[in-house]
Amino acid sequence: MNFFERQDAARKTSARLILLFALAVLGIVVAVDVAVLIALAGREQIGGGERIAAVVLASLATVAIIGLGSMYRIASLRGGGETIALQLGGVPVPEQSRDPQLRRLRNVVEEIAIASGVPMPKLYVLEHESGINAFAAGYAPSDAAIAVTRGALERLNRDELQGVIAHEFSHVLNGDMRLNIRLMGVLFGILMLAVIGRKILEHGRFAGRDNKGAGAVLVAALTAMAIGYVGLFFGRLIKAGVSRSRETLADASAVQFTRQTAGLAGALKKIAGLNDGAKLEHRADAEEISHMLFGDGVGLSGMFATHPPLMARIQVLEPSFRADHLLTLHQRWAASPPNGLEEDVRLGLVDGAPAPAAAPPPLPNADARFAVSPPMVAAQVAHPAADDYRRADAIVGAIPESLRALATQRDDVVPLIVGLLLDDDARIQRMQHMEIAARMGRQAADLAVAFRQEHLLNLHPMLRLPLAALAFPVLRLRPRPELGVVLDTVHAVVNTDGHVSAFEYCLGCLLHAQLRESLDPSRHREFGRRKLSEARPQIATLLALIAQAGHDGEDAAKRAYLAGMQRVLPQGHIDYAPPAEGMRALDAVWPWLDALQPQAKQDLVEAVTAAIGHDGRVSVAESELLRTVCAVLHCPLPPMLERG
């Protein structure tokens, strides 16, 4: 499956989850009603109408308890990935660290983020967990957090850590994170009666034997606990059914990402062969998050297992692996546990850096042009290949150290990001300077201009998006009121004048969208459901402006526009008519297009590619414009579009 098919599968799984939740609630309601009828069976003074009323009241109360429980839990997770990681005991990984394990982790995640075209997620470590495990949390890539256990950092070598992180990135890209948060809320509601039963039981014990109602309280507690186990049964069944298929898909996606099976297989072997395995020993709430974890952190099996069996996962990656091989590894590691950093040294890796065996492909010249096709680009969305990882190494190496340092400094990151949006035209830049100064002060405006002149003016076009991706986690650390000012400033800078370039406008929109999502992640948790026919005017506006930006002359732009429209809306012709306000007309377009169904987005990505590449060759600047448009639509493209 490609990215769009995986997104569509996640959307359908989300709908299936709602159905399973409704069936679970129905089962619990039936159990409560039966308990009520049994309790009233020996009371002849209660008539049939009263019995029906009691059953109806019990049913409504049960539904209300479950619904309120689910709403409460989902509301507690509104903060997205960061909130979940902190609730689960995650310790933030600093941008600059002397810990070699943390440096290696950051290097691996940066590499995968750049290769896959998504913002750098926030990183956390579960310091007290010696098992090998990890999870990704959040509503969207812009608020994603990835957490790993200290055991994973200590035991896994770089290739194995890369396999685990690639597995988690697949959850980020495929929409699984939103599904997992929703699943947490649903399961909490289902288990509410068990929680209430336990609290009643504690109250009954506290009340003591002299309390005349103690017997009734204990009976009520035991009944609620019994019904709660009905909820526990359904909850585990739902979680297992939803999770197992997503974990299998994530393993396959991780192999596609890294283009090697040894790393992921090695991590799974260490989980199977070490005594600590993947268990979370210090989390009482491990079962609540078991469906989010890389490995089974609880130990459920059979139809309640949230993950396929370890041997099955390993043998998919390495068919010749047998149980006696695992026994040999277990005996070896029992005598001498593996050390990931020491293994890296033996593999020729230093300080978490990849081995220089295969030189990364050089960045193309800024004036280079290459051929791309719409199906090829659509197939590459969220699907980095081996060359993309090597290109990511080249990109990281090509970003000057001074720029990377600025991207990690809280005081410099905002002027740096704003500096990326400044126009080359001196008159427009002066106007932008005034807009920045009016909102953020003269010093910030001067810094943005200085960074533009000293660091960004001659920056290779392919380095701008990766630089923004690396700076994004630090930008999110700014206080929320300040981020609101940054949003306003970004919007003002990109709309200063109609002559702002298409790339600068789209980059500004991308930053604006990512910051907005990170400020209120839960508002951006739904999968798109809109059809192409419902967004015809918006599609026409986007294609007209893209064609106009990528071609000289109105005739060439019109032909490019028609090529795009033919691919996305062959039966819905709309005349070529670029809006007079230029790129600013897209402000009203993005919400409509981002709400398209996954398969509709695939058609749109192919249409935008057809419009940009209608003249047969795509420049580096045009390819970066394409990547930026796709990122705004949450369809991340790897950095190496020219691969054949």
ROLUMTOR-220219 format. One line per 3 residues: number of its first residue (from 1); for each residue x, y, z of C-alpha. Coordinates in pm, whole numbers, m for minus. Example, Ala and Ser with C-alpha at 12.3 -4.5 7.8 and 13.67 -1.06 7.14 Angstrom:
2
1) 1230 m450 780 ~ 1367 m106 714;
END
This chain:
644
1) 0 0 0 ~ 112 355 m64 ~ 70 645 180;
4) m278 737 64 ~ m402 377 86 ~ m258 347 438;
7) m428 672 539 ~ m755 545 396 ~ m712 218 585;
10) m656 413 908 ~ m970 617 838 ~ m1173 298 791;
13) m1019 148 1106 ~ m1127 459 1295 ~ m1484 404 1175;
16) m1460 36 1274 ~ m1341 144 1618 ~ m1657 349 1665;
19) m1868 47 1571 ~ m1677 m181 1810 ~ m1712 80 2084;
22) m2089 89 2028 ~ m2107 m291 2048 ~ m1898 m292 2366;
25) m2124 m32 2524 ~ m2426 m237 2423 ~ m2275 m546 2587;
28) m2207 m358 2910 ~ m2557 m206 2911 ~ m2710 m552 2868;
31) m2500 m681 3160 ~ m2613 m390 3379 ~ m2977 m443 3282;
34) m2955 m813 3367 ~ m2804 m726 3706 ~ m3087 m478 3772;
37) m3354 m732 3678 ~ m3193 m996 3902 ~ m3184 m747 4190;
40) m3555 m670 4142 ~ m3664 m1031 4081 ~ m3758 m1107 4443;
43) m3952 m786 4503 ~ m4313 m855 4412 ~ m4426 m508 4523;
46) m4245 m358 4225 ~ m4465 m359 3915 ~ m4370 m423 3553;
49) m4373 m53 3464 ~ m4139 29 3748 ~ m3905 m251 3642;
52) m3893 m114 3288 ~ m3829 234 3424 ~ m3546 103 3640;
55) m3388 m78 3344 ~ m3414 232 3125 ~ m3264 449 3398;
58) m2979 200 3452 ~ m2912 190 3076 ~ m2899 569 3049;
61) m2676 595 3354 ~ m2438 332 3214 ~ m2413 505 2875;
64) m2358 839 3049 ~ m2080 699 3270 ~ m1902 541 2974;
67) m1946 847 2752 ~ m1831 1092 3018 ~ m1533 870 3098;
70) m1425 864 2733 ~ m1476 1238 2694 ~ m1275 1306 3009;
73) m982 1091 2895 ~ m973 1237 2545 ~ m992 1588 2692;
76) m695 1508 2916 ~ m496 1425 2601 ~ m582 1746 2415;
79) m221 1860 2439 ~ m118 1587 2195 ~ 216 1411 2180;
82) 398 1618 2440 ~ 118 1575 2695 ~ 107 1198 2647;
85) 485 1157 2663 ~ 504 1357 2986 ~ 208 1171 3141;
88) 388 845 3073 ~ 706 960 3246 ~ 905 1080 2944;
91) 1207 1304 3007 ~ 1272 1556 2724 ~ 1591 1503 2524;
94) 1788 1832 2512 ~ 1886 1979 2175 ~ 2250 1972 2283;
97) 2362 1676 2492 ~ 2692 1514 2583 ~ 2524 1178 2639;
100) 2640 968 2339 ~ 2321 760 2349 ~ 2105 1073 2329;
103) 2322 1223 2053 ~ 2286 904 1852 ~ 1909 905 1906;
106) 1881 1266 1785 ~ 2099 1193 1482 ~ 1884 896 1382;
109) 1555 1086 1425 ~ 1685 1392 1236 ~ 1794 1167 951;
112) 1454 997 925 ~ 1264 1328 962 ~ 1457 1488 676;
115) 1439 1175 461 ~ 1062 1147 506 ~ 989 1521 479;
118) 816 1572 815 ~ 892 1812 1102 ~ 1139 1692 1360;
121) 932 1541 1647 ~ 996 1608 2012 ~ 1209 1339 2176;
124) 1168 1178 2517 ~ 1335 901 2712 ~ 1171 670 2967;
127) 1476 676 3191 ~ 1378 406 3441 ~ 1270 141 3192;
130) 1534 m123 3114 ~ 1319 m306 2859 ~ 1348 m228 2487;
133) 1046 m27 2379 ~ 928 296 2217 ~ 610 476 2116;
136) 494 768 1902 ~ 215 996 2022 ~ 28 1296 1888;
139) m253 1399 1657 ~ m43 1504 1357 ~ 325 1511 1252;
142) 352 1873 1368 ~ 280 1779 1731 ~ 437 1433 1728;
145) 650 1305 2013 ~ 865 992 2004 ~ 976 828 2328;
148) 1222 543 2374 ~ 1323 353 2684 ~ 1672 382 2827;
151) 1699 8 2769 ~ 1653 62 2395 ~ 1931 323 2394;
154) 2165 96 2588 ~ 2099 m235 2411 ~ 2037 m143 2047;
157) 2303 m56 1792 ~ 2244 224 1544 ~ 2083 11 1272;
160) 1849 m148 1527 ~ 1759 190 1677 ~ 1694 320 1326;
163) 1459 27 1262 ~ 1263 101 1581 ~ 1242 475 1506;
166) 1138 405 1146 ~ 861 180 1285 ~ 741 469 1502;
169) 766 716 1214 ~ 532 493 1015 ~ 274 543 1291;
172) 330 919 1260 ~ 282 917 883 ~ 0 663 853;
175) m240 835 1094 ~ m203 568 1364 ~ m125 824 1637;
178) m469 984 1615 ~ m624 639 1616 ~ m423 542 1926;
181) m536 850 2120 ~ m896 785 2030 ~ m851 424 2137;
184) m716 537 2476 ~ m1026 750 2532 ~ m1265 476 2422;
187) m1104 212 2642 ~ m1100 439 2945 ~ m1477 488 2912;
190) m1539 116 2872 ~ m1341 44 3189 ~ m1517 311 3396;
193) m1757 65 3563 ~ m1465 m148 3677 ~ m1300 162 3825;
196) m1622 262 3999 ~ m1669 m92 4128 ~ m1320 m92 4277;
199) m1384 244 4446 ~ m1715 120 4585 ~ m1540 m189 4718;
202) m1283 28 4893 ~ m1565 238 5039 ~ m1746 m75 5158;
205) m1439 m192 5346 ~ m1395 151 5498 ~ m1757 159 5610;
208) m1697 m135 5841 ~ m1909 m424 5960 ~ m2138 m212 6182;
211) m2277 m25 5885 ~ m2618 m178 5805 ~ m2574 m98 5438;
214) m2230 m254 5418 ~ m2365 m577 5274 ~ m2558 m398 5004;
217) m2256 m183 4925 ~ m2032 m489 4891 ~ m2283 m664 4666;
220) m2305 m351 4449 ~ m1926 m331 4436 ~ m1887 m694 4337;
223) m2158 m656 4073 ~ m1993 m345 3930 ~ m1657 m522 3932;
226) m1806 m822 3750 ~ m1965 m598 3489 ~ m1638 m407 3473;
229) m1468 m729 3367 ~ m1714 m742 3078 ~ m1580 m399 2982;
232) m1222 m520 3033 ~ m1290 m816 2803 ~ m1433 m598 2529;
235) m1163 m335 2577 ~ m879 m582 2537 ~ m1051 m744 2239;
238) m1098 m409 2062 ~ m744 m299 2135 ~ m597 m625 2008;
241) m807 m626 1692 ~ m717 m267 1602 ~ m352 m282 1705;
244) m217 m607 1558 ~ m278 m515 1195 ~ m133 m166 1245;
247) 183 m311 1404 ~ 231 m551 1114 ~ 194 m262 871;
250) 438 m51 1073 ~ 702 m327 1055 ~ 660 m342 678;
253) 678 36 649 ~ 994 48 862 ~ 1163 m192 622;
256) 1049 23 328 ~ 1189 331 504 ~ 1530 189 592;
259) 1565 m50 296 ~ 1715 m314 524 ~ 1565 m579 750;
262) 1864 m650 976 ~ 1809 m349 1204 ~ 1443 m412 1282;
265) 1498 m787 1306 ~ 1792 m732 1542 ~ 1582 m514 1772;
268) 1307 m779 1785 ~ 1565 m1052 1854 ~ 1700 m856 2150;
271) 1349 m812 2288 ~ 1293 m1188 2256 ~ 1636 m1290 2385;
274) 1685 m1057 2682 ~ 1522 m1113 3020 ~ 1392 m754 3034;
277) 1227 m796 2694 ~ 995 m508 2611 ~ 812 m488 2945;
280) 752 m156 3117 ~ 818 m243 3480 ~ 769 106 3625;
283) 439 202 3461 ~ 119 100 3641 ~ m74 225 3337;
286) 126 14 3088 ~ m185 m173 2975 ~ m359 152 2878;
289) m80 233 2633 ~ 9 m123 2528 ~ m137 m71 2180;
292) 98 225 2123 ~ 423 45 2205 ~ 683 m98 1967;
295) 690 m424 2163 ~ 443 m593 2395 ~ 497 m406 2721;
298) 238 m600 2923 ~ 249 m967 2827 ~ m102 m1027 2696;
301) m134 m1323 2459 ~ m381 m1504 2241 ~ m677 m1306 2118;
304) m588 m1022 2358 ~ m234 m974 2221 ~ m178 m622 2089;
307) 122 m734 1879 ~ 189 m1035 1656 ~ 414 m1299 1822;
310) 780 m1197 1828 ~ 896 m1505 1637 ~ 640 m1435 1367;
313) 757 m1074 1336 ~ 1121 m1183 1318 ~ 1057 m1458 1063;
316) 874 m1218 831 ~ 1198 m1019 820 ~ 1437 m1316 837;
319) 1263 m1639 725 ~ 1558 m1865 816 ~ 1552 m1765 1186;
322) 1449 m2051 1418 ~ 1368 m2098 1785 ~ 1703 m2267 1855;
325) 1880 m1954 1721 ~ 1687 m1751 1978 ~ 1792 m1990 2254;
328) 2157 m1943 2155 ~ 2118 m1563 2165 ~ 1945 m1582 2502;
331) 2231 m1785 2651 ~ 2495 m1552 2506 ~ 2323 m1235 2626;
334) 2254 m1383 2971 ~ 2632 m1412 3013 ~ 2716 m1081 2843;
337) 2428 m837 2774 ~ 2462 m645 2445 ~ 2586 m286 2445;
340) 2463 m83 2149 ~ 2741 176 2148 ~ 3010 m93 2161;
343) 2843 m270 1868 ~ 2848 59 1676 ~ 3223 83 1725;
346) 3266 m270 1589 ~ 3045 m176 1293 ~ 3259 129 1220;
349) 3020 393 1353 ~ 3147 683 1560 ~ 2927 899 1784;
352) 2612 777 1617 ~ 2718 889 1270 ~ 2649 657 975;
355) 2935 466 821 ~ 3082 642 517 ~ 3079 324 304;
358) 2836 470 48 ~ 2888 838 m24 ~ 2562 1033 m14;
361) 2443 1163 m349 ~ 2551 1526 m391 ~ 2290 1799 m387;
364) 2196 1894 m744 ~ 2304 2235 m867 ~ 2052 2506 m789;
367) 1983 2545 m1164 ~ 1953 2169 m1231 ~ 1639 2033 m1395;
370) 1510 1678 m1396 ~ 1211 1476 m1509 ~ 938 1360 m1272;
373) 601 1201 m1340 ~ 279 1238 m1139 ~ 250 868 m1046;
376) 618 859 m944 ~ 576 1157 m711 ~ 254 1020 m559;
379) 430 689 m492 ~ 710 872 m309 ~ 480 1052 m62;
382) 580 943 291 ~ 786 665 135 ~ 1157 748 163;
385) 1401 511 m6 ~ 1764 429 68 ~ 1880 718 m151;
388) 1663 955 50 ~ 1847 856 367 ~ 2180 916 199;
391) 2048 1244 60 ~ 1939 1333 414 ~ 2301 1280 526;
394) 2414 1511 246 ~ 2158 1773 346 ~ 2260 1765 712;
397) 2624 1788 610 ~ 2552 2077 372 ~ 2372 2291 632;
400) 2645 2516 775 ~ 2726 2448 1138 ~ 2650 2810 1220;
403) 2296 2769 1084 ~ 2243 2444 1274 ~ 2353 2621 1591;
406) 2102 2901 1530 ~ 1827 2642 1478 ~ 1888 2499 1828;
409) 1895 2834 2013 ~ 1565 2948 2163 ~ 1650 3316 2124;
412) 1759 3289 1760 ~ 1516 3038 1615 ~ 1228 3283 1559;
415) 1435 3544 1366 ~ 1591 3255 1171 ~ 1253 3116 1066;
418) 1122 3461 976 ~ 1443 3528 785 ~ 1362 3234 557;
421) 1050 3422 444 ~ 1211 3754 356 ~ 1194 3862 m7;
424) 1500 3934 m221 ~ 1348 4263 m339 ~ 1487 4541 m118;
427) 1163 4742 m122 ~ 950 4444 m16 ~ 1208 4345 244;
430) 1191 4691 403 ~ 813 4655 428 ~ 854 4311 582;
433) 1106 4453 829 ~ 843 4705 941 ~ 583 4430 984;
436) 823 4223 1198 ~ 930 4523 1409 ~ 568 4620 1474;
439) 494 4277 1619 ~ 818 4144 1761 ~ 1035 4451 1813;
442) 1315 4617 1619 ~ 1582 4379 1748 ~ 1404 4070 1616;
445) 1346 4242 1280 ~ 1713 4341 1254 ~ 1821 3985 1343;
448) 1592 3837 1078 ~ 1742 4064 811 ~ 2096 3996 935;
451) 2042 3619 929 ~ 1902 3653 578 ~ 2206 3845 456;
454) 2472 3642 640 ~ 2336 3287 626 ~ 2024 3245 412;
457) 2071 3454 100 ~ 2280 3196 m85 ~ 2141 2890 90;
460) 2076 2602 m148 ~ 1699 2577 m219 ~ 1696 2216 m96;
463) 1821 2318 248 ~ 1542 2557 342 ~ 1271 2303 427;
466) 1509 2074 622 ~ 1641 2375 816 ~ 1285 2471 908;
469) 1214 2108 1007 ~ 1518 2100 1239 ~ 1425 2434 1394;
472) 1062 2348 1451 ~ 1095 2158 1784 ~ 1291 2450 1932;
475) 1036 2697 1796 ~ 759 2504 1973 ~ 938 2558 2305;
478) 857 2928 2298 ~ 573 3038 2533 ~ 226 2998 2383;
481) 149 3374 2376 ~ 474 3432 2188 ~ 387 3160 1937;
484) 63 3347 1869 ~ 271 3654 1785 ~ 494 3441 1561;
487) 188 3313 1376 ~ 67 3668 1320 ~ 415 3777 1207;
490) 453 3489 961 ~ 114 3569 810 ~ 200 3938 780;
493) 542 3873 623 ~ 415 3638 353 ~ 127 3872 270;
496) 325 4196 268 ~ 315 4228 m109 ~ 168 4033 m398;
499) 518 3978 m536 ~ 621 3737 m262 ~ 746 3422 m435;
502) 532 3111 m446 ~ 786 2919 m237 ~ 808 3190 30;
505) 431 3207 47 ~ 392 2827 74 ~ 673 2798 331;
508) 501 3065 538 ~ 172 2875 512 ~ 347 2553 614;
511) 501 2715 922 ~ 169 2878 1005 ~ m18 2547 976;
514) 237 2353 1182 ~ 245 2611 1460 ~ m134 2633 1467;
517) m159 2255 1493 ~ 100 2238 1769 ~ m88 2503 1971;
520) m417 2309 1960 ~ m340 1954 1839 ~ m679 1799 1916;
523) m854 2026 1664 ~ m657 1862 1384 ~ m721 1497 1457;
526) m979 1401 1192 ~ m913 1223 866 ~ m1028 1407 554;
529) m1368 1309 417 ~ m1429 1565 141 ~ m1461 1453 m224;
532) m1289 1619 m519 ~ m1621 1736 m659 ~ m1682 1935 m340;
535) m1362 2139 m385 ~ m1362 2219 m758 ~ m1311 2598 m727;
538) m1034 2554 m469 ~ m853 2298 m687 ~ m877 2531 m987;
541) m731 2820 m786 ~ m435 2614 m663 ~ m353 2473 m1006;
544) m384 2813 m1175 ~ m141 2975 m932 ~ 102 2681 m942;
547) 99 2682 m1323 ~ 149 3059 m1327 ~ 442 3038 m1084;
550) 617 2758 m1274 ~ 588 2879 m1634 ~ 683 3188 m1832;
553) 401 3330 m2038 ~ 26 3298 m2010 ~ m8 3036 m2285;
556) 243 2799 m2122 ~ 79 2849 m1781 ~ m264 2780 m1928;
559) m148 2455 m2088 ~ 9 2347 m1758 ~ m313 2431 m1574;
562) m522 2226 m1817 ~ m284 1930 m1780 ~ m336 1938 m1404;
565) m713 1977 m1429 ~ m735 1691 m1678 ~ m571 1462 m1424;
568) m779 1560 m1121 ~ m1116 1674 m1263 ~ m1141 1544 m1622;
571) m1518 1591 m1632 ~ m1533 1920 m1442 ~ m1376 2184 m1666;
574) m1309 2527 m1513 ~ m1149 2800 m1724 ~ m796 2913 m1644;
577) m835 3231 m1439 ~ m557 3310 m1188 ~ m700 3526 m909;
580) m596 3891 m912 ~ m469 3880 m552 ~ m210 3618 m647;
583) m81 3366 m397 ~ m283 3526 m116 ~ m594 3368 m271;
586) m466 3035 m139 ~ m540 3139 221 ~ m902 3032 171;
589) m808 2723 m31 ~ m593 2520 209 ~ m866 2422 462;
592) m1081 2282 181 ~ m802 2086 15 ~ m653 1954 340;
595) m994 1806 423 ~ m998 1586 109 ~ m1018 1209 139;
598) m679 1034 119 ~ m737 896 m231 ~ m857 1239 m346;
601) m535 1388 m214 ~ m340 1142 m425 ~ m519 1270 m735;
604) m449 1628 m628 ~ m77 1561 m572 ~ m57 1408 m919;
607) m239 1709 m1065 ~ m3 1959 m899 ~ 294 1754 m1027;
610) 146 1754 m1378 ~ 105 2132 m1367 ~ 455 2202 m1235;
613) 625 1956 m1470 ~ 419 2020 m1783 ~ 722 2161 m1969;
616) 895 1825 m1927 ~ 1158 1925 m1671 ~ 1134 2037 m1309;
619) 1388 2273 m1155 ~ 1518 2238 m802 ~ 1316 2544 m697;
622) 1000 2393 m853 ~ 1061 2060 m681 ~ 1090 2238 m347;
625) 769 2428 m423 ~ 603 2092 m492 ~ 739 1950 m165;
628) 612 2253 26 ~ 262 2237 m124 ~ 247 1866 m40;
631) 362 1935 316 ~ 85 2194 363 ~ m157 1921 254;
634) 2 1675 501 ~ 145 1460 219 ~ 519 1475 301;
637) 764 1420 14 ~ 1122 1293 53 ~ 1405 1522 m62;
640) 1512 1318 m366 ~ 1233 1353 m622 ~ 1467 1287 m910;
643) 1518 922 m822 ~ 1392 696 m1096;
END
